[in-house]
Amino acid sequence: MTGMALARLAVALLLHLLLAASCCAGRDFIVGGRGGWTTHPAEPFNHWAERNRFQVNDSLVFRYSDHGDSVLAVSQSHYDACNTTDPFVRLEGGHNVFGLARSGPYFFISGDAKRCQVGERLIVVVLAVRNGKDSPSPSTTPPPPKSSYPSSSPPPVPAPASQSLPTTPPPPAAGNPSSTPPPVTNATVAPPPHSPSSASALRGGVLAFLVIAGAIVLVA
C-alpha cells in the first residue's frame, strides 16, 4: 500500500475510535447548578433532576462547603426518614463525582440529618437502555378469543321441527256422479259484444240499398 492509502486508513481508524469513545462517555451534571449541594436551594433538587435526562455512564458532581457537610447514597427508606446510618456510599471533602453505573433510581441525602430535613436530598432516576434507544417496551397484542366449539368438529345443528302435511280429502265415489250438484251463482251473464266484421257488413248493405233506391227514382 502507498503512503497516502496508509494515512487515509489511519485517519479513518482514529475517527472511529473517537466516535466510539464519545458514545460510551457520559455527561457530568453539577447537582443544583451554581448553588451546588446546600440547604434551602433556590430550586428543589428533585425539580432540578426532573428537568434532566440521566443515562448510564453519566456522573453527578457534588459541590458543597466542607464544614460538617457530606453526601450519602442511601436506600429509599433511609431517604424518606433522613436516616444517616449505614449508607451505601459516603462522600466527603467538598467536591465529589458519583458515577451512574446502572439504570434505576438513586437516593442521596446530606450526612447531617438536620440539613436533610430542610431540603438537602435528591432522587435521580437513570433511564434504561433498550436496543440502543431509551424507549418503552412495545405492547403485546392480546390473543383472539377462543371459540366455544372445538376446532376439530363444527357446532351441532339442531334438528328441524316436525311439520304435519295437509291431508287432501278423498275423491268422490265414481258410481254416484250426481251426488254433489254444481254451485249456482246469481251473476248476470253479459251478451257477447258485436264483432267489428259484422258491423261493417251491415253498414255496407244499407249503403248499397240506398244507392239502388236512388237509381230507381232517377229512372222513373
Salt bridges, closest charged atoms under 4 A:
GLU43 OE2 - ARG51 NE 2.89
ASP69 OD2 - ARG115 NH2 3.26
GLU92 OE2 - ARG90 NH1 3.96
GLU120 OE1 - ARG115 NE 3.07
ASP134 OD2 - ARG53 NH2 3.97
